[in-house]
Amino acid sequence: MSDVQLALLIFGLIIIIIMIIHNWAQIRSHKKVKAKLDSTTIGISDDNDPLFQSAEFEVNEASVGNPSSQSEGSAKMIFDNLPDGIFPEVESVASITCSGIQDSLQHLFLDKVLAINGLRIYIRNGSDIWATESAVEEGVRFNQILIVQQLVSRSGQLQQESINRLLDYVNEVKIAVNGTLFWLFNEEISVESKKLNDMCREVDRALSLKVLPKSDTAFHPAALIDFFKDPNINKPDNTVHKLLNSQNREEVICEILSLSGKPLEINYEAFIQGIIFKMDVPNTKNITHAFNETIKIIRESCSQLNGTLVDVGGKPMNDDYISKVYVYLKGVEQKMLSKKIIPGSELAKKIFS
């Protein structure tokens, strides 16, 4: 073999080695990217779909903002003159100004108000305090009427029949008092109700996590009694055990139940085959913070009771799985906040009751 042929052979081998190294580097890089994507992708199926939760930072009314403080001009005047208990985010509000002062309730057709689910009225005279419910009684004088309809709840959006009855009622009152009608919020009732219902279906989740005995058929009663002495676990008046927020013990984070969903009876004769930690997500304040508190107490239960954490389908939950649930719940909270519905707030409870 000549020197030229030998040089060409060596050169070819070098090129082949370089290509092999390059391909190996590309494959390794691709695997790293794929692993990173997999770790941030939420892999929650119908079998382990969390049904209810909240955030790692504290969310309150001030952090979302008061609609009145963000409004200007006529919009601010409307907000400032609304009675307490009206939520423009999820309610349709019609205002009727009467042609004169009314001194009888007959034109309000109160029997029809009772027949329409979620409907209520407010009345006042001039700049007086708004009256509603039991305060609306004979002898009350008024020249302003607010007709308020909740647009969504856990039972779903408003059906067209209910919308038609509402519109008929509004027009009937307007004619009876010879008044001027102005829709303050959500005049397109059907459209807004559907939008809200779609959002609520996305966030209305309940998180159920199980702790099962790792080796035995049931937890040891003495260990159970010691665990449930935790100061953050409360059971008022023979109801279910509740996990309280360690930073605010007036807030309930989740319920602690038996595998059958019934209250736990903790005593030396107890035969407990598993524990469920159940969180009502949209009705829980600061969801991801609450989730972290739940995971903390669950880790303690696993340690003290020799248990293992699984999802509702019985699949073991490792740290990666827990992180994915955390990300999922954070997304739920952000969707609610984007609609100015604070998890665990009065408004959230009004919708998800």
Secondary structure, 3 states (H helix, E strand, C coil): CCHHHHHHHHHHHHHHHHHHHHHHHHHHHHHHHHHHHHHHCCCCCCCCCCECCEECCCCCHHHHCCHHHHCCHHHHHHHHCCCCCCCCCCEEEEEEEEEEEECCCHHHCHHHHHHCCCEEEEEECCCCCCEEHHHCCCCCCEEEEEEEEECEECCEECCHHHHHHHHHHHHHHHHHCCCEEEEEECCCHHHHHHHHHHHHHHHCCEEEEEEEECCCCCCCHHHHHHHCCCCCEECHHHCCEEEECCCCCCCEEEEEEECCCCCCCCCCCCCCCCEEEEEEHHHCCCHHHHHHHHHHHHHHHHHHHCEEEECCCCCECCHHHHHHHHHHHHHHHHHHHHCCCCCCCHHHHHHCC
